[in-house]
């Protein structure tokens, strides 16, 4: 078992107080409760974070890179229990190897009517992970933080509606939308962000939009 590194302790302390942008603030009532696991570990290339590539055949956000996660079930112990359970179902993760550091403020996704709580974790005892639910997950990646912070891998993606948000090209994946926004915030709160060109704006590829429209 490895102790939580200082940088992650500091990140977690800052992240739990993150200001929620107006467009992501939950409504007073309504919305389905959900949770995702932002799990950091110490991998072969330094600190990394666990991401999945959702199946193009899946019913939830088909084809999109994401944090492991899903809806909060009645038998879950709230968002933390849901995030760990979903991660186990999707990647084969052993929850006993995870130290939960806290939760970030709830974020609202209006297009899916989900109130999502990001759960921060430290992978103190890593295990092998894989696409444990092939109908929902195509692949599982431990993405090095250095690849996420590399300015060459960062860009802004513009939706056809005109809105633009942060994105990453890592491990053959185009990470965008909610997952990219959370990663962007975590890098900033952890003082890991490097200067990058926010004027590098690209349109979301049509095939990505087509898949997203199915979710």
C-alpha positions in Angstrom: 0.0 0.0 0.0 1.3 3.4 -0.9 0.5 6.7 0.9 -1.5 9.4 -0.8 1.1 11.7 -2.4 1.1 15.3 -1.3 0.2 16.7 -4.7 -3.0 14.6 -4.7 -3.9 15.6 -1.2 -3.6 19.2 -2.2 -5.6 18.6 -5.4 -8.4 17.0 -3.4 -8.5 19.8 -0.9 -8.8 22.3 -3.7 -11.2 20.3 -5.8 -13.9 19.8 -3.1 -14.3 23.6 -3.2 -14.3 24.0 -6.9 -16.7 26.7 -8.1 -19.4 25.2 -10.4 -19.9 27.2 -13.6 -23.5 28.5 -14.1 -24.2 26.1 -17.0 -23.4 23.1 -14.8 -25.2 24.1 -11.6 -27.9 21.6 -10.6 -31.6 22.7 -10.5 -33.3 23.0 -7.2 -35.3 19.8 -7.9 -35.1 16.9 -10.4 -32.4 15.1 -12.2 -31.1 11.6 -11.8 -28.3 11.0 -9.3 -25.0 9.7 -10.8 -21.4 9.5 -9.9 -18.0 9.0 -11.6 -14.6 7.9 -10.2 -11.7 10.1 -10.9 -9.0 7.6 -9.9 -5.4 8.6 -9.8 -2.5 6.1 -9.4 1.2 5.8 -9.7 1.8 4.1 -13.0 4.9 3.1 -15.1 5.0 6.6 -16.5 4.3 8.5 -13.3 1.0 9.7 -12.0 -2.0 8.6 -14.1 -5.8 8.6 -14.2 -8.1 5.8 -15.1 -10.3 6.3 -18.2 -12.6 4.1 -20.2 -13.6 4.1 -23.9 -17.3 3.4 -24.0 -18.6 0.9 -26.5 -20.1 2.3 -29.7 -22.8 -0.4 -29.1 -23.6 0.9 -25.6 -26.7 2.7 -24.4 -24.8 5.3 -22.4 -22.6 7.9 -24.2 -21.6 5.5 -27.0 -18.1 5.7 -28.2 -17.0 8.4 -25.7 -14.0 8.4 -23.4 -15.1 8.8 -19.8 -14.4 8.2 -16.2 -15.9 4.9 -14.9 -19.3 5.6 -13.4 -23.1 5.6 -13.7 -26.3 6.0 -11.9 -26.7 5.9 -8.1 -28.8 2.8 -7.2 -30.9 2.6 -4.1 -28.6 -0.1 -2.6 -25.5 2.1 -3.1 -24.0 4.0 -0.2 -24.5 7.3 -2.1 -22.2 8.6 -4.9 -19.1 7.0 -3.4 -20.6 3.5 -3.4 -22.0 4.0 -6.9 -18.7 5.2 -8.3 -16.7 2.3 -6.9 -19.4 -0.3 -7.9 -19.5 1.0 -11.5 -15.8 1.1 -11.7 -15.6 -2.6 -10.6 -18.3 -3.6 -13.1 -16.8 -1.7 -16.0 -13.0 -2.3 -15.4 -12.6 -5.1 -12.9 -11.2 -2.7 -10.4 -10.9 -4.0 -6.9 -12.4 -1.2 -4.7 -10.3 -2.4 -1.7 -7.3 -0.9 -3.5 -8.8 2.6 -3.6 -8.6 5.3 -1.0 -11.5 7.7 -1.4 -10.3 11.3 -0.9 -13.6 13.1 -1.2 -16.2 14.3 -3.6 -16.4 17.3 -5.9 -19.5 19.5 -6.1 -22.4 18.0 -8.0 -22.6 18.9 -11.7 -25.7 18.9 -13.8 -25.8 17.6 -17.4 -29.0 19.0 -18.9 -28.9 16.8 -22.0 -29.1 13.6 -20.0 -30.8 15.1 -16.9 -28.1 13.7 -14.6 -26.7 15.2 -11.4 -23.2 13.8 -11.4 -20.9 13.7 -8.4 -17.2 13.2 -9.2 -15.5 11.0 -6.6 -11.7 11.5 -6.2 -9.6 8.4 -5.4 -6.1 7.3 -4.9 -5.2 3.8 -6.2 -3.0 2.7 -3.3 -3.0 -0.9 -4.4 -3.3 -1.1 -8.2 -4.7 -4.2 -9.9 -5.0 -5.3 -13.5 -8.0 -3.6 -15.3 -9.8 -4.5 -18.5 -13.0 -4.0 -20.4 -15.0 -6.1 -17.9 -18.4 -5.2 -19.4 -17.9 -5.5 -23.2 -21.4 -4.4 -24.0 -20.6 -1.1 -22.3 -16.8 -0.6 -22.5 -14.4 -1.1 -25.4 -11.2 -0.4 -23.6 -9.6 0.8 -20.4 -6.6 3.1 -20.2 -4.3 4.4 -17.5 -3.6 7.8 -19.0 -0.4 9.5 -17.7 -0.9 13.0 -16.3 2.1 14.1 -18.4 0.1 13.3 -21.5 -2.8 15.3 -20.3 -0.7 18.3 -19.5 1.3 18.2 -22.7 0.3 21.3 -24.6 0.5 19.4 -27.9 -2.4 17.1 -26.7 -4.7 20.0 -25.7 -7.3 21.9 -27.8 -10.7 23.4 -27.7 -13.5 21.6 -29.5 -16.4 23.6 -30.9 -19.9 22.2 -31.1 -22.0 23.1 -34.1 -24.1 25.2 -31.8 -21.1 27.5 -31.4 -20.0 26.6 -27.8 -16.4 25.4 -27.3 -14.9 23.5 -24.5 -11.5 21.9 -23.6 -10.5 18.6 -25.1 -7.5 16.2 -25.0 -6.0 13.8 -27.6 -4.4 11.0 -25.6 -3.9 7.2 -26.1 -5.8 7.3 -29.4 -8.9 8.9 -27.7 -10.5 12.3 -28.2 -11.6 13.2 -24.7 -14.2 16.0 -24.7 -17.4 17.2 -23.1 -18.0 16.5 -19.4 -15.0 14.3 -18.9 -12.6 16.8 -20.4 -14.1 19.6 -18.4 -13.6 17.8 -15.2 -10.0 16.8 -16.2 -9.3 20.4 -17.1 -10.5 21.6 -13.7 -8.5 18.9 -11.8 -5.3 19.8 -13.6 -5.9 23.4 -12.8 -6.7 22.7 -9.1 -3.7 20.5 -8.8 -1.4 23.2 -10.2 -0.4 20.7 -12.9 -1.6 22.6 -15.9 1.0 23.9 -18.4 0.4 26.9 -20.7 -1.4 25.7 -23.8 -3.0 27.4 -26.8 -6.7 28.0 -26.1 -7.0 29.6 -29.6 -6.5 26.1 -31.1 -10.1 25.5 -31.9 -11.4 22.6 -33.9 -14.9 21.4 -34.8 -16.2 18.2 -33.2 -15.9 15.5 -35.8 -19.3 14.6 -37.4 -18.9 10.9 -36.5 -18.4 11.9 -32.8 -21.5 14.0 -32.9 -23.5 11.1 -34.5 -22.5 8.7 -31.8 -23.2 11.3 -29.1 -26.7 11.9 -30.5 -27.5 8.2 -29.8 -26.7 8.5 -26.1 
